Amino acid sequence: MRRRQGQFYAGFLVRLFAFLIDLIIILAVLFVVFVVYGRMYPRVSYLDAGAMLTFMEPVIALLYFTAFEAGAGATPGKLFVGIRVTAEDGMPVGAGRAALRTVCKICSFAFPVVLLMPLWTQRRQALHDMMSYCVVERAL
């Protein structure tokens, strides 16, 4: 964590650990969807079910990150490690800003180097944080 103007910004490793926790939760939800879908439609091939999950993963991630960050200011993974997402002015993020941040985060996976930006940016922001005018800081 790095301190700047009374705020402690979350570093790369803390953010990565929070994301891995969130990823496990999202994968568990996808697994449940896969099992329920398989029970409801037993004649559907695994390829069709896999294609459905490929579409569902970004949709579930969008809903997951947007709902938690707009509502509580943090996902369960972020809450576990003690960080939260706020607007650059310290105000809570709304649903629109949280959705924009999530869409930009999903698009960032096409260029993984932008996910490493908290290693060298002044406020430990990744590109999706900068585009949505957010920071990730320690929850007090």
C-alpha positions, -999 to 999 in steps of 0.1 A, spaced: 0 0 0 13 35 -8 2 66 10 -7 98 -9 -26 127 5 -41 108 34 -50 78 13 -34 44 12 -35 30 -23 -36 -7 -28 -6 -22 -45 -5 -48 -72 -1 -80 -51 -30 -71 -28 -52 -64 -58 -41 -96 -75 -50 -117 -44 -84 -100 -41 -90 -108 -78 -80 -144 -74 -106 -148 -46 -132 -132 -68 -122 -154 -97 -127 -185 -76 -162 -173 -66 -171 -165 -103 -158 -200 -114 -179 -216 -87 -210 -198 -100 -202 -209 -135 -198 -245 -123 -232 -244 -107 -247 -229 -139 -229 -257 -159 -243 -284 -137 -278 -270 -136 -278 -265 -174 -265 -301 -178 -293 -315 -156 -320 -294 -174 -308 -303 -209 -291 -337 -207 -288 -342 -244 -268 -310 -250 -231 -318 -258 -203 -305 -237 -191 -284 -265 -225 -265 -266 -224 -261 -228 -188 -249 -230 -198 -223 -256 -226 -212 -234 -202 -208 -205 -178 -188 -227 -205 -163 -233 -218 -164 -197 -184 -157 -180 -180 -120 -190 -217 -115 -183 -215 -130 -148 -182 -111 -142 -199 -78 -153 -229 -84 -130 -207 -96 -101 -181 -67 -101 -207 -40 -109 -231 -50 -82 -206 -54 -54 -185 -24 -63 -215 -1 -67 -233 -14 -37 -206 -22 -10 -177 -5 -27 -158 -38 -28 -162 -74 -40 -159 -102 -15 -123 -107 -25 -116 -70 -19 -134 -71 15 -113 -101 25 -80 -83 19 -93 -50 32 -95 -28 1 -122 -9 -17 -129 10 -49 -137 47 -47 -139 75 -71 -108 96 -74 -124 123 -52 -130 97 -24 -168 93 -31 -184 59 -36 -186 46 -71 -221 44 -86 -235 17 -108 -225 35 -141 -189 40 -130 -186 5 -116 -200 -9 -149 -176 11 -170 -147 0 -148 -157 -36 -152 -162 -34 -190 -127 -18 -192 -113 -45 -170 -127 -72 -191 -113 -55 -223 -79 -52 -206 -75 -90 -206 -68 -86 -244 -36 -66 -234 -25 -81 -200 4 -56 -197 -22 -29 -187 -32 -50 -157 4 -46 -145 1 -8 -144 -4 -6 -106 33 -15 -104 45 18 -118 16 44 -117 16 70 -90 -18 61 -74 -14 24 -82 -41 26 -109 -46 1 -137 -59 14 -171 -95 5 -162 -92 26 -130 -79 56 -150 -106 53 -176 -133 52 -150 -117 77 -126 -114 53 -98 -88 43 -72 -84 12 -51 -75 21 -15 -73 5 19 -107 3 36 -105 20 69 
